[in-house]
Amino acid sequence: MRTPRPSRRAVLAGSAAAAALTAVPALGSRAVAAEGAAYRWRNVVIGGTGFVTGVLFHPAVRGLAYARTDIGGAYRWDDRAARWTPLTDHLGWDDWNLLGVEALAVDPAHPGRLYAALGTYAQSWAGNGAVLRSEDRGATWTRTDLPVKLGANEDGRGTGERLLVDPRDSDTLWLGTRHDGLLRSTDRGATWAAVSGFPATANPSGQGITFLVAAGRAVYAGWGDGDGTSGTANLYRTADGTTWQAVPGQSSGTAAKVPVRAAYDTHTRELYVTYANAPGPNGQSDGSVHKLRTTSGKWTDVTPVGPGGTRPDGSVDTFGYGGIAVDARRAGTVVVSTNNRWADVDTLFRTTDGGRTWTSLKDAAVFDVSETPFLNWGGVKPKFGWWIQALAVDPYDSKHVVYGTGATLYGTRDLRHWAPRIRGLEETAVRQLISPPAGEAHLISGLGDIGVMYHERLTASPSRGMATNPVFGSATGLAQAAARPAYVVRAGWGDNGNGAHSGDGGRTWAPFAAQPDIAKDAPGPIATNADGSTLLWSFVHWDGTKYPAHRSADNGTTWSEISSFPKGATPVADPADPTLFYAYDTDTGTLYVSTDSGLSFTARATGLPAGDSQFKVVAAPGRSGDLWLSAKWNGLYRSTDGGVTFTKVAGCWASYTLGFGRAAPGAGYPAIYQVGSTETITAVLRSDDEARTWVRINDDAHQWGWTGEVIVGDPRVHGRVYLATNGRGIQYGEPS
């Protein structure tokens, strides 16, 4: 979860009070960001790594498809280049909540038109949603802000699509919301109004409308808040665009279930609907597939395999149904996906006879994940997938099937051989980055959900995949010994302990021989001193509870508690003096220092900005006691005396994250990179003169929403910078 940034007016009022507390002078030079630094931005290639929630082939244009993700924006498939093109990277810092795509819609009659409903969270702390509309397949957009919230990263994010162009009128669009009923636009998305005649009552905590689908000239809406009582319905229909009615004859067995997705067979005039007892992607244990013959109103249960069966080990086979797609070329040919089937593993079922018989495509599947080796999950054979709710059949090729998982998109051209179809689509939420000063790799990354990766090349997915021994889910810490770069440590949620060390720069790993008990439940940031002789490990539970940090002087064999270390703080090692560590207490605005290799900490500077756990202290490379504090909207501060005093950098009114890279030719100080604000816009900035002046190095087309986690420059290549995003992977920029 990321909270929105206050307005600049509110920020400036707050920063004045914070500055008064520091009682130190500001640097005299004015740090104004110059425009016009030409940079080329690309993704560091990993390949997917996030939940693809929807895939949509255009019904009238061969090779044209779109994909949506829960936190990483929308993409268009470039069939000639065989890769995805990101369409929403222009969304900036203030619009971070719009990087989640709730729904997409295309206009079958106008191939250039594309619509996207955006909004990551529907909670009170998140902003309202928006609809983007394009006449050129997403190359450029026009935006309409909505008066309601959307929830692309909430439960039910794999349902849909919730956005639809009316089959009778291309100027009319429908948008189903979670908590605010049905909206309609009659001017191609420019303005929206609530549909007063929709019969279902919105639930402030429910799913609302889960999908909208055209069936001939009629529109059907799935309703996710049915409770199984008499008179409730989970499917509604309008034939004239004005009057909505419950569809009669629905099975009593589906009345309390969530209609997840639907697809219409134009040949047989049958509407297929998948159901589950929860919106997903988690929490489903029951589900079914039904079809409605729209000409007669007859319902038929065509569920391939019913949940609830007994497995060989005696356990119950539980799952729901998710994705569904019809073959536009062949009548009665349909593909559906199971979802949340952890024991027997999810699959796709395919029928060619309208659901009378089904074949599991998993049984004969052959996978090739050589392009994205992380999908081996640390040496485990790739599974068919999980969280399968996005599913599409190419309307021009019956054997071209694509489905999404929690980590990638898989595709086939023969219904047997499957491989990732993910080039250009990067959705990682990035937590840590290191750019080593020497060695094979220019980058090591710590990521959400897929642990730590060693990037031998920036243009190919790491050949070793995820770091193993242990394999991590989400990484919580990553650090390198400044004077001994072959020594790297990491922390996170692991399968064989929650901490590990490497003696070869991150190529291979071994778990710590022991770990503090609290590390099992609350692994947090970790640091190693300059020569790698001492480790400090801080512990923060996912619910925010902070615990005492621990120290090891024997490579993780034994650990001792540090009572004087501020609980939950991030330990920072001095890059030149192995006896020095720093820790910033964000609760009190106090910098703590250890001069005995982490055995004890004492307070130095006090009265600094407080109240936000994301304030960051960074040590300048190759120097002892040269510290920089990014204090978000309180600004940027620097200490050159080991934290005894801090001076505020003038002109930089907001600093969210900061890092260093190779110095410019002829310069005596490392290049400084930050995500921050020197004028009105939050941007990616570089300074080659110790923060006296800044140049903006990103542009309006490359903003990627929230980018406040970490930024590092390359210590070997001046101008190259690596930027963590919260859903668009690792971006790296170089002067063009």
Salt bridges, closest charged atoms under 4 A:
ASP70 OD2 - ARG157 NE 3.23
ASP89 OD1 - ARG728 NE 2.68
ASP94 OD1 - ARG5 NH2 2.78
ASP95 OD2 - ARG143 NH1 2.85
GLU102 OE1 - ARG162 NH1 3.62
GLU102 OE2 - ARG178 NE 2.82
ASP107 OD2 - HIS110 ND1 3.07
ASP107 OD2 - ARG113 NH1 3.52
GLU135 OE1 - ARG113 NE 3.41
GLU135 OE2 - ARG188 NH2 3.40
ASP145 OD1 - ARG143 NE 2.74
GLU161 OE2 - ARG68 NE 2.88
ASP166 OD1 - ARG168 NH1 3.50
ASP171 OD1 - ARG188 NH1 3.37
GLU270 OE2 - LYS291 NZ 3.28
GLU270 OE2 - ARG293 NH2 2.89
ASP286 OD2 - LYS257 NZ 3.47
ASP313 OD2 - ARG311 NH1 2.89
ASP317 OD2 - ARG341 NH2 2.69
ASP344 OD1 - ARG311 NE 2.70
GLU371 OE2 - ARG423 NE 2.78
ASP394 OD2 - HIS400 ND1 2.89
ASP397 OD2 - ARG413 NH1 3.29
ASP414 OD2 - HIS417 ND1 2.77
GLU440 OE1 - ARG507 NE 3.13
GLU456 OE2 - ARG464 NH1 2.73
ASP543 OD1 - HIS541 ND1 3.00
ASP587 OD2 - LYS546 NZ 3.02
ASP612 OD2 - LYS632 NZ 2.88
ASP626 OD2 - ARG638 NH2 3.05
ASP688 OD2 - ARG686 NH2 3.09
ASP688 OD1 - HIS718 NE2 3.14
GLU690 OE1 - ARG638 NH1 2.92
ASP699 OD1 - HIS702 ND1 2.78
ASP700 OD1 - ARG696 NH2 3.16
GLU709 OE1 - ARG2 NH2 2.89
GLU709 OE1 - ARG431 NH1 3.98
ASP714 OD2 - HIS442 ND1 2.81
ASP714 OD2 - ARG720 NH1 3.33
GLU734 OE1 - ARG42 NH2 2.85
GLU734 OE2 - ARG720 NE 2.83
